[in-house]
Every structure is written in C-alpha cells, then in structure tokens.
Amino acid sequence: QAQLVESGGGLGQAGGSLRLSCAGSGGMLATNLMGWHRQAPGKQRESVADITHDGVTTYGDFVKGRFTISRDNIQNTVFLEMNNLKPEDTGLYYCFANGRARIAPWITKDYWGQGIQVTVSS
C-alpha cells in the first residue's frame, strides 16, 4: 500500500528544535511536491512548507527563517527541521506528497500521512 510515514515530533521547548521526517513507500507515483501542513487547535489547516523534486522550496510566512524543508529523492523522504520553536507551532503536522506518473504526467495522485503531534511548551 502506498503510504507516507511520519516520524519525529513530540515535545519541544520554546526556542528549541525538532526534526520531522516523512518517508514514502508502497508503490507511490514519482513525487513532485512534498511537504507539510499543520492544524492547530481551533485553527484551519495551513501549509507549512513544501519542496519540489528539484529542490524549489516554499514556506508559510509564519515559519520563514525558522523552518527548513529538504528531501532525499533516492529515499523518497522529506524532512522538516524546525528551529526557534514557538508555542504557536503546536499542532498536528501532516506530511503530503503529490505523485505523478513519469511517462504519463497527467496522471497524478495526492498522498497524506496520518499526522504527527508537535507540542511546544513555553
């Protein structure tokens, strides 16, 4: 089964760091975008960061300068290094990937991880 498996997360301190990982497996289409969304209590889901297969990155304004997204195309894994954590970063983080058939690029599919909790204490 194609899936994205998140790891990392947990409890962090304000000003500290956490690192999230997300590995794709199970016959996924070749990934184009990979990245992370998050949802804090009482808030709508928002895009945190994403990265293309070629390494072009996009960040939400609320994490610019603090978070860094990267990926390993061989392992089909995306990472999110979170530095200078704030209590407002607390939430459920979802990994996503957009797959695209190499010889039929009009065939696409979105994949989502189950979510991983990040809690930042003040």
Backbone torsions as a table, in degrees:
resi	resn	phi	psi	omega
1	GLN	NA	130.6	175.8
2	ALA	-66.2	133.7	-178.3
3	GLN	-158.0	159.6	171.3
4	LEU	-115.8	127.0	-178.0
5	VAL	-115.9	117.8	-179.3
6	GLU	-91.4	149.3	174.5
7	SER	-146.7	166.8	-174.5
8	GLY	94.8	-150.6	-179.5
9	GLY	73.9	-158.0	-178.7
10	GLY	104.9	-146.0	-175.7
11	LEU	-102.4	129.3	175.5
12	GLY	-129.0	162.1	177.5
13	GLN	-99.2	147.4	174.0
14	ALA	-54.4	131.3	-176.1
15	GLY	87.4	-8.9	-179.7
16	GLY	-91.8	-164.1	-174.6
17	SER	-136.1	150.6	170.8
18	LEU	-141.1	156.2	178.6
19	ARG	-131.0	124.5	177.8
20	LEU	-102.6	145.7	175.1
21	SER	-129.0	151.4	178.6
22	CYS	-147.0	118.8	-177.1
23	ALA	-113.1	130.9	176.1
24	GLY	-93.3	145.4	179.8
25	SER	-159.5	173.7	172.0
26	GLY	83.7	35.2	174.7
27	GLY	80.9	30.1	176.0
28	MET	-65.3	149.1	169.4
29	LEU	-64.0	156.6	177.5
30	ALA	-54.9	129.7	-172.6
31	THR	-83.5	137.6	171.4
32	ASN	-95.4	-90.4	175.3
33	LEU	-78.7	141.0	165.6
34	MET	-132.9	150.1	-179.9
35	GLY	179.3	-160.5	-173.4
36	TRP	-138.4	136.4	166.2
37	HIS	-114.5	164.6	175.6
38	ARG	-145.9	157.7	176.8
39	GLN	-138.8	117.9	177.0
40	ALA	-92.2	156.8	178.4
41	PRO	-55.4	129.4	178.5
42	GLY	78.2	5.1	-179.0
43	LYS	-124.1	157.9	176.0
44	GLN	-76.5	157.2	176.5
45	ARG	-63.0	140.8	-179.2
46	GLU	-135.8	153.1	178.2
47	SER	-79.6	129.6	179.2
48	VAL	-92.5	-53.8	-178.1
49	ALA	-166.2	153.2	172.3
50	ASP	-147.0	164.6	-176.2
51	ILE	-147.3	136.0	178.3
52	THR	-80.7	170.7	177.6
53	HIS	-58.5	-31.6	-179.0
54	ASP	-89.9	2.9	173.4
55	GLY	95.0	11.4	176.6
56	VAL	-79.6	125.4	-172.8
57	THR	-110.1	152.3	174.5
58	THR	-137.3	136.0	-178.4
59	TYR	-125.8	146.3	169.3
60	GLY	-68.6	148.2	-177.0
61	ASP	-57.7	-31.1	-174.6
62	PHE	-76.2	-8.2	180.0
63	VAL	-122.9	-2.2	-179.0
64	LYS	-58.2	133.7	-179.8
65	GLY	84.9	-8.9	-179.1
66	ARG	-116.5	-38.2	-177.7
67	PHE	-106.6	148.7	176.5
68	THR	-132.3	126.1	177.4
69	ILE	-103.4	142.8	177.7
70	SER	-148.9	169.8	-180.0
71	ARG	-149.8	155.7	175.1
72	ASP	-117.2	105.1	-174.9
73	ASN	-69.4	-29.6	178.9
74	ILE	-67.3	-43.2	179.4
75	GLN	-88.4	-4.0	-178.5
76	ASN	53.4	50.9	-175.6
77	THR	-128.2	141.3	176.0
78	VAL	-119.6	144.4	-177.5
79	PHE	-123.4	152.8	173.0
80	LEU	-134.3	110.1	175.7
81	GLU	-92.3	118.8	-176.5
82	MET	-109.9	114.8	-179.9
83	ASN	-116.1	161.5	-179.1
84	ASN	48.7	53.5	-176.7
85	LEU	-61.5	147.5	176.2
86	LYS	-123.0	153.1	176.3
87	PRO	-54.8	-30.3	179.4
88	GLU	-67.2	-13.2	176.6
89	ASP	-78.5	-8.5	179.2
90	THR	-60.0	133.9	178.2
91	GLY	164.8	-176.8	177.3
92	LEU	-97.4	121.7	-176.3
93	TYR	-102.0	127.6	-178.6
94	TYR	-112.5	127.1	172.5
95	CYS	-82.1	143.2	175.2
96	PHE	-137.5	158.7	175.0
97	ALA	-148.7	144.5	173.8
98	ASN	-110.3	117.6	-179.9
99	GLY	-96.7	146.8	-179.0
100	ARG	-141.5	129.1	178.8
101	ALA	-64.1	131.9	-174.4
102	ARG	-62.2	-41.9	-177.6
103	ILE	-100.4	2.0	176.8
104	ALA	-143.4	72.5	-171.1
105	PRO	-66.3	-9.2	175.3
106	TRP	-78.7	-10.6	176.7
107	ILE	-91.9	112.1	-177.8
108	THR	-128.8	158.9	177.2
109	LYS	-153.3	138.7	177.1
110	ASP	-97.3	139.9	177.2
111	TYR	-123.2	146.3	179.4
112	TRP	-134.6	140.5	171.6
113	GLY	-78.3	172.4	-177.7
114	GLN	-80.3	-11.6	-179.4
115	GLY	99.2	144.8	178.3
116	ILE	-136.9	136.3	-174.5
117	GLN	-80.5	135.2	170.6
118	VAL	-122.9	124.9	179.1
119	THR	-125.6	125.6	-178.4
120	VAL	-116.9	120.0	179.2
121	SER	-94.0	150.4	-178.9
122	SER	-84.5	NA	NA
